[in-house]
Each structure stands twice: as structure tokens, then as C-alpha cells.
Amino acid sequence: MEIKKVTSVYFSPTGGTKKVSAFLAEALGFSMEDMDITDYEAGREPEFFSPDELVIFSVPVYVGRVPSAAAEKIRRFHGNSTPAIVMAVYGNRDYEDALLELKDLVSANGFIPAAAISAVAEHSIMRHYAAGRPDETDEGKIKNFGETILKSFHNIETTIEIPDFPVKGNPDYRKSNGVLLKPAAGEACTGCGICSIKCPVHAIPGEAPSETDEETCISCMRCISVCPVGARNLDQSKVSRLSQALAEEFKERKESELFLFQPK
């Protein structure tokens, strides 16, 4: 099967997902268009793709699910039997139902998943977990996955030959109430408004950037990562308690996984 164009679509508030998706893009070797949907505005026109294109969808995992904001943005992308690679990037605990949810999400919009990848990046809240990842080992694995996926396309002529394939996850999906930890601005806040501009769900009012709408906030930690003076942060005592409570789930190094269709 000949692929004429590849587009990498990613939701990456703190940069980890973007970095992993770049490894895969490099391995595929195509001239690729990047679409960072972290800042993708609600009023933007839908995107449409043809059968001879390939789209990579990459999202971080929030409490075992696709972030609601990412799912909403991805629903504006429409395929026409367009092959897709889906990737869930998690902080070394567990990706649970996120990969299956993402695969189902793009399938419902006219894409045909050809491969699914789970990958690890530094945890966005408890940053000592998976610190420094993706590392060189992760990069090597993801690039090997890309080469394997590319070879699979050489064995088919059209997307009709791509059968469904299983991935890890519960089809009922885990019930998610979000993350209770919400960033707040401290006294160092200068009111520059960068966090407000960069917040993917507009939870920080432009007229009062030191405030946070906790009902809207999805705890993506982007405001912390973009603040030029380090004024935004989490309650570290709560982070410490959460870290201790989940320590057992993080103790083993998790590795990337590839799920791939098998030609008929």
C-alpha cells in the first residue's frame, strides 16, 4: 500500500507525548505534517483525510482514559477508510482503557486503525516517576515499532485488507472523575497571562490569570510547564501523599507495547 501523506496529531500539554510521537514519525521516514491539537480551537473547521493518507493520533493517559479535552478535539478529524496509528502515552503506572478508547474513537470517525502503541513518558504530576523518559531505550523501541508498522503496509494494497485487532482495555471504559489535584498560582504570579493563553480548556481567565476554574481544569499541568516565573504549582503535601499511596504501582519499569493488525 502506498502512503502519500502522513499527519501526526497529538495532544501534549507538557511535551512528553509530542516527544514520543516524534520518534515514531522519524522511524516512518515520511515528510510529515504536525498538528498539535493542545491549542486547537473549538471553532476550527473539521479536518478530512483520504484513504491514501496515514494519521498518527497520540494522547497522554489521564487516570486510565483519553483526556476529555483531547477526545473532543479528535472528534473533529474525519477519515475516509484512512489508516491510523493510535498511541497512548502514560507515566509508568498503567494505561488501562485509554488505548482501546482512542482506537474506538478514531474508528467511529472513519479511520481504520492499523497499529496501536502504548509508551511511557515522565509522569506530569509525580515527576519523579518515569523521570527522564522517554529515554534512549524508549526511543529505540518506538523507532523499531515504526519500522515494523511500515513493513506491514508493504504487505497490503488497500485499507480494506486491514482487519480489526485486539488491544488491552475494557470496552466499558474506566469511570473517571478526573484528577483532584489542581494547580494554583502563588505570590510570584506577575499576571502575564501566558498560562491563560496556553490552557487547552480555558480554565484560567485572561483577566485574572492568578485564578483557576477548578471545575473546568483537567489537571494537565500545562500552566505549570509554561509559567516563565514558576508561579503555578500543586500542593506538594498532597502530591507526596498520592505518590506514597501509589508507589507499589510505579515500582517496576514499564515498557512500550505494540499491537498490530495481521494481514488477511
VOGU-844745 format. One record per residue (C-alpha): z, x negated, y. Coordinates in nm, 4 decimals, always signed. Layout:
        zz        xx        yy
         Z         X         Y
...
END
This chain:
        zz        xx        yy
   +0.0000   +0.0000   +0.0000
   -0.0951   -0.1352   +0.3407
   +0.1597   -0.1038   +0.6184
   +0.0031   -0.1163   +0.9650
   +0.3154   -0.0976   +1.1786
   +0.6908   -0.1398   +1.1333
   +0.9582   +0.0055   +1.3614
   +1.3260   -0.0848   +1.3433
   +1.5505   +0.1980   +1.4644
   +1.9177   +0.1119   +1.4965
   +2.2436   +0.2444   +1.6390
   +2.4562   -0.0611   +1.7139
   +2.7365   -0.0213   +1.9701
   +2.8890   -0.3677   +1.9119
   +2.5846   -0.5593   +1.7836
   +2.6653   -0.6052   +1.4134
   +2.4140   -0.3510   +1.2866
   +2.1443   -0.4887   +1.5156
   +2.2028   -0.8387   +1.3778
   +2.1754   -0.7291   +1.0142
   +1.8618   -0.5243   +1.0833
   +1.7046   -0.8314   +1.2458
   +1.7499   -1.0272   +0.9207
   +1.5596   -0.7578   +0.7322
   +1.2885   -0.7396   +0.9978
   +1.2347   -1.1160   +0.9780
   +1.2014   -1.1055   +0.5996
   +0.9369   -0.8323   +0.6133
   +0.7262   -1.0565   +0.8340
   +0.5555   -0.7847   +1.0389
   +0.5177   -0.7656   +1.4131
   +0.7890   -0.5089   +1.4719
   +0.8882   -0.2658   +1.7429
   +1.2628   -0.2439   +1.8108
   +1.4143   +0.0906   +1.9060
   +1.7814   +0.0664   +1.9995
   +1.8991   +0.4285   +1.9918
   +2.2510   +0.3401   +2.1044
   +2.1312   +0.4208   +2.4579
   +1.8724   +0.6770   +2.3501
   +1.8982   +0.9668   +2.5960
   +1.9230   +1.3293   +2.4836
   +1.6214   +1.4353   +2.6902
   +1.3834   +1.1806   +2.5426
   +1.0737   +1.3134   +2.3689
   +1.0683   +1.3152   +1.9849
   +0.9075   +1.0219   +1.8042
   +0.6396   +1.0763   +1.5370
   +0.5213   +0.8373   +1.2654
   +0.2234   +0.8290   +1.0291
   +0.2009   +0.7587   +0.6522
   +0.0793   +0.4010   +0.7066
   +0.3841   +0.3019   +0.9113
   +0.7262   +0.1860   +0.7924
   +1.0504   +0.2740   +0.9710
   +1.3842   +0.0988   +0.9164
   +1.6872   +0.3116   +1.0052
   +2.0149   +0.1182   +1.0426
   +2.3557   +0.2596   +1.1349
   +2.7192   +0.1468   +1.1228
   +2.9609   +0.3314   +0.8965
   +3.2454   +0.5253   +1.0595
   +3.5104   +0.6436   +0.8127
   +3.2572   +0.6591   +0.5299
   +2.9973   +0.8579   +0.7269
   +2.6988   +0.8183   +0.9563
   +2.8291   +0.8369   +1.3157
   +2.7623   +1.1853   +1.4505
   +2.6004   +1.0410   +1.7629
   +2.3609   +0.8323   +1.5516
   +2.2704   +1.1290   +1.3319
   +2.1914   +1.3401   +1.6382
   +1.9600   +1.0732   +1.7755
   +1.7871   +1.0083   +1.4414
   +1.7002   +1.3777   +1.4112
   +1.4501   +1.3234   +1.6945
   +1.2443   +1.0945   +1.4697
   +0.9820   +1.2687   +1.2579
   +0.7776   +1.1245   +0.9737
   +0.4631   +1.2434   +0.8013
   +0.5290   +1.1161   +0.4493
   +0.6252   +0.7944   +0.6280
   +0.8018   +0.5319   +0.4144
   +1.1500   +0.4350   +0.5320
   +1.4236   +0.1846   +0.4587
   +1.7770   +0.3042   +0.5300
   +2.0679   +0.0685   +0.5880
   +2.4416   +0.1373   +0.6261
   +2.6479   -0.1462   +0.7757
   +3.0228   -0.1393   +0.7156
   +3.3302   -0.3502   +0.7859
   +3.4074   -0.4634   +0.4276
   +3.6157   -0.1598   +0.3263
   +3.3675   +0.0924   +0.1821
   +3.0515   +0.2693   +0.2968
   +3.1373   +0.5763   +0.0844
   +2.8866   +0.8556   +0.1634
   +2.7133   +0.7013   +0.4651
   +2.4131   +0.5536   +0.2831
   +2.3407   +0.8764   +0.0974
   +2.3880   +1.0771   +0.4158
   +2.1423   +0.8570   +0.6035
   +1.8900   +0.8790   +0.3194
   +1.9207   +1.2590   +0.3188
   +1.8943   +1.2715   +0.6968
   +1.5624   +1.0879   +0.7190
   +1.4241   +1.2685   +0.4125
   +1.4828   +1.6015   +0.5865
   +1.2686   +1.4785   +0.8768
   +0.9570   +1.3918   +0.6832
   +1.0301   +1.0324   +0.5821
   +1.0163   +0.9050   +0.2243
   +1.2975   +0.6556   +0.1556
   +1.1640   +0.3565   -0.0363
   +1.4811   +0.1455   -0.0259
   +1.8455   +0.1714   +0.0755
   +2.0742   -0.1172   +0.1692
   +2.4468   -0.1489   +0.2259
   +2.5511   -0.4522   +0.4298
   +2.8672   -0.5955   +0.5821
   +2.9437   -0.6877   +0.9432
   +3.2641   -0.7643   +1.1289
   +3.4892   -0.4585   +1.1497
   +3.4612   -0.3156   +1.5010
   +3.8310   -0.2161   +1.5283
   +4.0206   -0.4560   +1.3000
   +3.8047   -0.7562   +1.3813
   +3.9881   -0.9994   +1.1545
   +3.8362   -0.8083   +0.8636
   +3.4884   -0.9438   +0.7814
   +3.5255   -1.1811   +1.0749
   +3.2105   -1.3838   +1.1302
   +2.9953   -1.1562   +0.9204
   +2.7105   -1.1217   +0.8716
   +2.7223   -1.4887   +0.7744
   +2.4648   -1.7205   +0.6166
   +2.5230   -1.5716   +0.2715
   +2.4667   -1.2221   +0.4076
   +2.1532   -1.3355   +0.5884
   +2.0135   -1.4838   +0.2680
   +2.0826   -1.1683   +0.0672
   +1.9261   -0.9358   +0.3249
   +1.6171   -1.1541   +0.3532
   +1.5844   -1.1583   -0.0267
   +1.6107   -0.7799   -0.0245
   +1.3298   -0.7670   +0.2301
   +1.1048   -0.9810   +0.0134
   +1.1805   -0.7619   -0.2906
   +1.1023   -0.4442   -0.0949
   +0.7768   -0.5913   +0.0309
   +0.6663   -0.6713   -0.3237
   +0.7379   -0.3118   -0.4274
   +0.4897   -0.1848   -0.1681
   +0.2199   -0.4045   -0.3214
   +0.2511   -0.2015   -0.6433
   +0.1632   +0.1360   -0.4904
   -0.1264   +0.2802   -0.2915
   +0.0360   +0.5730   -0.1085
   +0.3821   +0.7146   -0.0430
   +0.3102   +0.9858   -0.2985
   +0.3915   +0.7220   -0.5598
   +0.7432   +0.6674   -0.4225
   +0.9872   +0.8721   -0.6341
   +1.3370   +0.9682   -0.5308
   +1.6076   +0.7253   -0.6409
   +1.9879   +0.7443   -0.6541
   +2.2261   +0.5701   -0.4157
   +2.6033   +0.5631   -0.4065
   +2.7677   +0.8621   -0.2388
   +2.8996   +1.2148   -0.2784
   +2.6410   +1.4800   -0.1799
   +2.9172   +1.6935   -0.0291
   +2.9977   +1.4002   +0.2038
   +3.3450   +1.2988   +0.3022
   +3.5082   +1.5233   +0.5611
   +3.5510   +1.3147   +0.8730
   +3.7833   +1.3833   +1.1621
   +3.6794   +1.0645   +1.3373
   +3.8978   +0.7700   +1.4330
   +4.2224   +0.8445   +1.6140
   +4.2281   +0.5100   +1.7951
   +4.0655   +0.5444   +2.1371
   +4.0031   +0.2600   +2.3841
   +4.1734   +0.2773   +2.7221
   +4.1318   +0.0841   +3.0463
   +4.4148   -0.1356   +3.1713
   +4.5100   -0.2542   +3.5175
   +4.2361   -0.5186   +3.5114
   +3.9680   -0.2478   +3.5402
   +3.7540   -0.3106   +3.8506
   +3.5715   +0.0229   +3.8332
   +3.2327   -0.1464   +3.7885
   +3.1130   +0.1395   +3.5651
   +2.9315   -0.0709   +3.3037
   +3.1304   +0.0962   +3.0261
   +3.0286   +0.4383   +3.1569
   +2.6609   +0.3435   +3.1642
   +2.6718   +0.1936   +2.8142
   +2.8834   +0.4584   +2.6384
   +2.6469   +0.6228   +2.3853
   +2.8223   +0.9611   +2.4072
   +2.9077   +0.9626   +2.7805
   +3.2822   +0.9741   +2.7164
   +3.3582   +0.7647   +3.0263
   +3.2993   +0.9402   +3.3609
   +3.0917   +0.7408   +3.6075
   +3.3081   +0.8498   +3.8960
   +3.6253   +0.7406   +3.7160
   +3.5379   +0.4617   +3.4673
   +3.9025   +0.3822   +3.4041
   +3.9348   +0.7152   +3.2225
   +3.8203   +0.8222   +2.8737
   +3.7404   +1.1684   +2.7395
   +3.9169   +1.1303   +2.4054
   +3.7586   +1.4463   +2.2636
   +3.4093   +1.3047   +2.3185
   +3.4847   +0.9397   +2.2349
   +3.3684   +0.8338   +1.8862
   +3.5669   +0.5061   +1.8867
   +3.2521   +0.2955   +1.8653
   +3.4205   +0.0142   +2.0651
   +3.1153   -0.0422   +2.2805
   +3.3124   -0.0113   +2.6021
   +3.5372   -0.2948   +2.4852
   +3.2427   -0.5161   +2.3926
   +3.0593   -0.4692   +2.7256
   +3.3536   -0.4832   +2.9700
   +3.2998   -0.8005   +3.1789
   +3.6710   -0.8476   +3.2521
   +3.8222   -0.7385   +2.9195
   +3.9958   -0.4408   +3.0801
   +3.9324   -0.1983   +2.7954
   +4.1265   -0.2269   +2.4729
   +4.3088   -0.0474   +2.1945
   +4.6806   -0.0059   +2.1408
   +4.7322   -0.3216   +1.9346
   +5.0510   -0.1935   +1.7734
   +4.8504   +0.0970   +1.6279
   +4.5733   -0.1385   +1.5188
   +4.8309   -0.3575   +1.3454
   +4.9825   -0.0633   +1.1576
   +4.6409   +0.0569   +1.0486
   +4.5463   -0.2921   +0.9367
   +4.8581   -0.3236   +0.7238
   +4.8088   +0.0209   +0.5700
   +4.4512   -0.0619   +0.4654
   +4.4982   -0.4275   +0.3713
   +4.4543   -0.3655   -0.0016
   +4.1129   -0.2047   +0.0553
   +3.9888   -0.5049   +0.2525
   +4.1212   -0.7924   +0.0423
   +3.8041   -0.8571   -0.1605
   +3.4829   -0.9760   -0.0029
   +3.2189   -0.7046   -0.0406
   +2.8527   -0.7965   -0.0784
   +2.5302   -0.6299   +0.0252
   +2.3625   -0.3921   -0.2207
   +2.0003   -0.2895   -0.2618
   +1.8823   +0.0423   -0.4036
   +1.5056   +0.0532   -0.4588
   +1.2512   +0.3002   -0.5899
   +1.0815   +0.2266   -0.9179
   +0.7039   +0.2903   -0.9218
   +0.5977   +0.5767   -1.1483
END
